[in-house]
Amino acid sequence: MTLTSRIEILGEPEERFDEILTPEALHFVAALHDAFADRRTELLAERRRRAAVLAATGTLDFLPETRAVREDPTWRVAPIAPGLADRRVEITGPPERRMTVNALNSGAEVWLADFEDATAPTWHNLVSGQLNLLDAVQRRIDDTTADGRRYRIGDSPATIVVRPRGWHLDEAHLLIDGRPAVGALTDFGLYLFHCGRRQIANGSGPYFYLPKLENHLEARLWNEVFTFAQAELGIAHGTIRATVLIETITAAFEMDEILYELREHAAGLNAGRWDYLFSLIKNFAGHGPRYVLPDRATLTMTQPFLRAYTDLLVRTCHRRGAHAVGGMAAAIPSRDPAANEAALAKVRLDKEREAGDGFDGSWVAHPGLVATCREVFDGVLGERPHQIDRSREDVEVTAADLLAVQRLSVGLPTDEGVRSNVAVALRYLTAWLGGSGAVAVFGLMEDVATAEIARCQLWQWQHHCSRLTGGSLVTADLVRRLIDTERAALLAEGADPAPVDDAVRILTETALGTELSAFLTTEAYARHLVRVRTAA
């Protein structure tokens, strides 16, 4: 469908999509694209340039040119916005209809409505997600299922914080002047246009989580987007708030700078484990055993280099008056009492570490974990909404601390670790190609980040011929055999062969290729997904 000579929609129309894809909303997205798409392209080129430098040098350090920003004790971020003072429990999930209701009614303070890692980028998912948010903001969701279950939003819903896609992804269903629109600007623009002023009227505001930032220049671009968008829509400057996920190794060296660039709109930082480890491996892929990591399951946040990262994040946030938000508890409550008790004990232990370290809140992936997370943070915070006043001046983190992979307290990867990575990556990719972004796999709610770290470790282990605990080596032949075994298991379970075989192809290419590719969800795979869903 062509709206104007400039804007063309390739995605299939569905009921009520015209409420989101209005000419006014799409012209606003086009205005964002005109103003910022070229700068975004330049920054993606800068990513590639910097990646080449890291590949050549194998090290990172804090930027000397921004030392003054880090050492200046006087600047702070914007005052806390309405609905964001207490963030002790945040629930995450895609903006699907039932998830929208369940998350808003979960008892969590914040719902991260995720257009990024927990949403497969089909046109249906993206536009219906925007429609669900609009309906939620206007309290128009009141649905009854065929089996009689009623879904409606309660009287005290969570604050909505939207996570758009990262800068690296295009929107293949929407063309502006013949070019794919920027995915991040599409997600951001449609939500802000339809829900921004409504959220302000509701006593909240347009709030966002910003993923996959690699440096402070990318944060600066987001700040420019916010300033432009507010002016275009007549929203007061500084109304938007953004929390940045520190989930790349390069961003960990620029936390102060990122908050500084966004200081008029900044709300906090978040620690994201899997993407952070994926970034570490990706950037230092060619530097041999020094950066080879053991099984995913052993890489808890108590490992020294990860503890350095989270301690620095808390110290940086609190020094600047921002919230520090902890990582994900991905367990899915089980009907098996013993398994459930064991899973909740792990969640509790992780949240106790975060609350004790100074975090102001944390993430859960399932409503059944809200009570456990809340109990832990209630025990530390009491009636206080946060612990930003805890400055963590005891923390001193060096560049060497952030890169100290060799100080791991665990050893070699295991046979089970290799099998697990193959199984999780293949099962997740199969579901993703079928249109699901948040997927239950072996008792955990997984998203793209898990598949990324899983296939990244497979590449790292076979590329460097890592030795397993039993003495054998991880080879490409071993990984291929395990992929074939898992494919057979999926087909035996009744999975559709087409997405399974597509997932096998993608995993084989990205886990066993000569070079470690940047992302599973690159533009090429997004285009592939468009073809799959359109053909269906």
N, C-alpha and C positions, 0 to 999 in steps of 0.2 A: 504493500500500500504506500503510495506516494502522497504525503501531505502537502508539500510545497516542492519547488524545484530543488530545494536544499536537503529536505528531510525525507528519508524513505524507511519504512518499517518492513523488514523481511519476515518477522515472526507472524505466526498465524493469529488472527483475531479470535477472541473468546468473549463469552458473556461478561459484560461490565468493564471490559478492558478500556472502553472509551472514556470511562470515568477517570482513569489514570493518564491515558495517552491523549490528553486534550491538546489542541493546538498551542494554547498558552504555555502549558507545562513543557511541551517539546521545544518550543522556541526558547524557553529558559534554559533547558539543557543545551541547546545549540549555542546560546550566548556563552555559557560556561566553556563549551568546547572551543569556540572561537577565541576566547580570552586565554585559555590555559593549555590546550592540547599540544601546541608546539613546545612550550616550556617543559611539559611532561615528557615529550619525546627526547628533549635535550638531557633531562635528568636520567632517563633510562640509558642513554648513551654513556652518561657519567658512571652509572652502575657498572657497565661493561668495562669501562676504562679502569675503574678502581679494582674490579675483580681481577683484571690482568695484572695489576700491580701486586695484589695480594698473592696471586698465583706465583709470581716471580720472587717475592720476598719472604713469604711465609710468616709474616708478623704484622701486628697492628699496634698503634699507640694512640694516646689522646692527642688531639690536634693542637699543635703549637699556636696556630693563628687564632684560636678561640679561647686561649688561656684566660683572657680578661673576663670573659663571660663566666667561666667556671669559678674564678677566684673572687668575683664581685659578690659580697654577701648581702647586698641591699635589695636586689630585685626579687619579686615574687610574682606568682601567677595571679590571674583574676580571682576575685572573691568566689566562694562556693555558690553555685547556682541553685535555684529552687529544685528540690527533689534529689539532689546529689550530695547532701551533707552526710547521710548515713548510707554506706555502701557495703555493709558487713557481709551480705550475701547477694551475689549476682548469679542469675541463672542464664544460661546461653542456649540458643537454638534457632533454627530457621523460622522465618515468619510464615509458617504454614497455619492453616485456620485453627486446628485444634491446639497446636503448640502455642499459638498466640494466646488463647484463653488459658491453657494450663500454666504457662509461664507467668502471665500477669496475675493469676490467682494463687501462685505457688507459695506466697509468703516471703519471697525474696524481695529485697529493696529495689533491685534493678533487674530488668530483662535486657540482655544483649540480643537484639533482633538481627540475625546474622545473614547478610547477603554474600558473605565471603566463603570461608572454609566449610561451613555447614550447609551451603546451598549449591546444588548442581546448577550451572547457569543455563537452564532451559528458559525459553521465553515465558512459558507458563509459570515456572517458579518465580521468576523475577517480577513479572507484572502482578500476578496474584498475591505475591508477598507485599507489594506496595498497597494493593487494595485491602489486604487484611489489616495493615497498619492504619490505613485511613479509617476503616470501619472500627478498629479498636479505639482510636483517638476520639471518634464520634460516638462511641458506645453503641454501635449498630450490630454487634455480634450477639445473636441469640438463636442458636441452631439446635435442633433436635435430630439425633441420628435415627436410623431405622430401628435400632434396638431400644430406643426410648431414652437415651442419655442426652441430657441438655448441656449445651456449652454456652455460657454467658459470662461476661466479665463482672467481677464482684465490686464491692464498694471501695476497696483500698488496693488498687492494682499497683504493680511495680512500675517504677519509672522506666520508660523506654529509651534505650540507647542503641542507635542503629550502627551496624558495622558495614560500610560499603566495601566493595572489592578493592584490592590493592592497585597501586599505580600501574602494575605490569600487565593488567588484563584489559582487553578491548571488549566492547559489546557488539558481537557479530550480528545481532538481529536488528540493529539500528544504525543507519548510515547517515552521515552529515557531509554534504558535498562529496558523496561517493566513498567516504572513508568511514570505517567502523568508529562509532562513538567510544569515548573513554569510559570503561566500565565504572570506575570510581565516581566520575562526574555524573553518570546516568543514575546510579543508585542514590547518591547524595542529592542530586538536583530534583529528582521526582519526589523524594521524601520531604525535602525542605519546602518545595513548592506547595504540596498538598497539605502537609501536616505542621509546618513550622509555626505559622501564626495561630493555628488551632491549639497547638501544645502550649504556647504562651498564654492564650486565653484560659486554658485549663489549669494554669498555675505552675506549669512545668516549662519546658523549652525544647528546642531542637538540639539534641545531644548525639554525639557520634563517638565511635571507637575507630581509630585509624590503624589499619594493619600494614605490615610488611615494609614500614619505613626503613630505609637504610642509612639515612644521614639527615642532618639538620636542614639541608637545602630542600629536601622533600617536605619537611615540616613547614618550611617557609612558604612553599607553594600552596599547601593546604591553608595556611593563614591568609594568603592572598585570595584564595577561592572563597573563604568565609567572608572576608571584607567585601569583596565584589558582590557576592550573593545577597548579603544582608542589605546592601545599598540598592540592589535591583528590586528587591521585594519589599522595601520599606520597613525592614526589621532593624531595630536599634543595634548599632555596632557593639559587639561584645556579648550579644545574647547567646550565640552558638557556644557550646562547650565541646571539647574533644579530649578524650583519653587515648593515649598512644600505646599501642602494644610494642614493647621492646622485645622483639622476637627475631632480631638479626644481630649477629655478632658485631657488625659495624655500628649499629645504633647503640649498643651497650657502651661504646666509647664516646657517645655524644648525647647522653641523657640530659645534661644541663642545657646543652645547646638546643636540643629539640624543644624542651620546655620554654626556653627563652624565645625562640622563634614564634611559638604559639601562645606566649604568655597572656595576651589579651583574651584568649579563648581556651586556655589549657585547664583541664580538670584533674589530670593525673597520668600515671603510667601503670602499665600492667606487665607482669612477667609471664611469658608464654614459652613453655619448655620445649615442645617438640620442634616447632619452627626455629627456635633458637639453636638447637642442636643440629638441625638440618642446615642452617646457615653456616654453622661452624665447619661442618664437613664439606659443604659446597665450596666455601671460600679457600679451604686449605686442602682440597682433594688431592693435589699432586705432591704433597709433602710427606708421604710415606707413613711409617708407623707412629710418628710423633702425634698425629691427630686421629689415629684409629680408635674408635670407641667400642666398648663391649656391648652386651645385650641391652636393648632398650629398657627392659624391666629393671635393670640394675642402676640406671642413670636417674636416680632420685635427686631431689634438690639439696640433699645433704652432701653431695659430692663437692669437694672444695672449690672447683672452678665455677660451679653453679651457685654455690652459697655466696661466693664473692659477687656474682652478678646480682643476686636478689638483695644482698645487704647494701650494695651500692645503689640499687634502685630505691630502696626505702629511704636511705639517707638523702639522696638527691631530691626525692619528692617532698619530704618533710622540711627540708631546708628551704624549699621554695613555696611552701603552703599548699602542696598538691597531695591528692590521695595516692597511696600506693596499694594496688590491687593485686592479690596473689593469683596463682595459677588454677588449673582445672582439676576438679575431681570428676572423673569420667565414669565411675562405677554405676551400673544399673542395678537397683535393688533386686534381689533374687527371691524366689519362693522357697528356696532351700534355707531354713533358718541358720544352719551352720555356715553356709557360704555367705549369707547376708551379714552375719555377725562379723566374719573375717573381713569382708569388704568394707563395712562401716568402720571397723577398727583402723584400717589403713587410712581411710579418709580422715578420721579424727586425728590420727597422728600427724598427718600432713598439715591439717589446718591448725593444730596446736603449734607446730613449728612456725607457720606463717604469722599467726597472731602474736606469738612470743617474740618474733623477730621485728615486729612493728608494723606489719601490714594492717591496712584499715578495713580490709574485706577480702573476699575470695570468690572464685567461680565454682559452680556446680553445673553438671549437665543434665540432672534429673530432679524433678520436684521431690523425690524421696530422699534426697541428700540435704535439702534445705535445713531441716531441723538440726541435723548433726553439725553442719557448718555454723548455724546460728548459735547453738549452745556453746561451741568453742569460743566464738568471738564475743558472745555475751559475757563469758567468764573473764575476759580480758578488758573489754570496753565498759561493761556495766551499762550505765545510762548515757555515757558519752557517745556521740555519733561516730567518732573516729579517734585516732591517736596521733594526729599530725603534730601535736606538740612534743612528741617523742622524737628528738632530733637525730638520734643515732650518731652522735659525734664520736663514738668509740670506733666507728667503721673507717678503716683506711684500706682502700683497694688500689692495687697497682695494675698496670697493663699486664704484667706477668701473671698476676693472680687470675685475671679473666681468661687467660690462655693456658692455664696450668693443667692441661688434660693429663699430663704424665703423673699427676698426683692422685689419680683415681684410686679409690680403696677397693676396687674390684678388678678382676683379671681379664682373661681372654673371653671372646665370644663363645657361645656353646652351640651344639647341634640344634637344641631346642630353640635358641634365639634365631638361628637362620630359618628354621621351619616356620616359626611364628611370624617373622617378617614377610616371608613369601605368602603365607595364608592370609594375614591381615591385609596386605597390600592388594592381593588379587581379589579378595572378597569385597574390599572397599571400592576398588576401581569398577568392579562389575556393577555394584549398586549405583555408583556415581554416574556411569554411562546410562543406567536405566532411569536417571532423574532424581536420585536420592542423595542428599549431601551429608546428612547426619544418620549414621548407620550403626546399629547394634552388632558388634562383632565380639564373640567370646566374652560376653558379660560386661563390655565397655562400650560407651557411646563414642564412636570414632568420627573424625572428619578428615579433611584433606591433609591436615598437618601430620596425622599418624601415617598415612600412606606415603607422604614425602620422606619422613625420617626412615621408614621401613625400607623403601626402595633405595634410599641414599646409602644406608648401611650395607645393603646387599652389594651395591656398586663398590663401596669402599673396601669391604672384606675380600671380594673376589679380585679386585684390581690390585690389591696389595698382598694377595695370597695369604691372608691372615690364617694363623693356626688356631684351631678350636681347642677346647679344654681336653678333648680326647686324643689330640695329636694330629688329626687329619687337617687338610687345608681346605679353605673355601675357594672353590674354582667355579668357572662359568658353567662347566658341565654339571656340577652339583646343583647349582641354582636352577638350571634348566630342568633337571630331573624333578626337583621339588615343585617347580611351576607346573610340570605335566601332572604330577601326583595330585596337586591341589585342584587343577582343572578337572581332573577325573572325579574328584570328590564333589565339586560343585555340580557337575552334570548329573552325578548319581543322586544328588539332593533335589533334582528337578529344575535347576537353573536354566534360563534361556541360553542356548549355545551362542547366539550372536554377541551379546555384550560380554560373555565370558571370554570368547575368542578375541574380541577387541581389547579386553583388559589384559589378556596374555601378551598380545602384541605390544601394548604400551609398556607393560612392566618389563618385558624382555628388552625393548629398545632403551628404556631409561635406566634399568639396573645393570645391564650388561654392555652398554655401548662403550666406545673408546673414551669419550668425554662424558663427564657428568653434566647432564642437561640441567637448565636452571630451575624449571618448575614442571610438574606434571600438568598443571592447568594452564598451559601456555595458550596463546591464541590458536595454534594449530589444533589442539585438543578441544578447545571451545568450538571451533568450526566443525570438527568431527561430531561433536555432540549436537550441534544444530542439525546436521544431516540426519543423524539417528532419530532425533525427536520429530523432525519434519516428515521423515519417511513413515514413521509410525502413525 
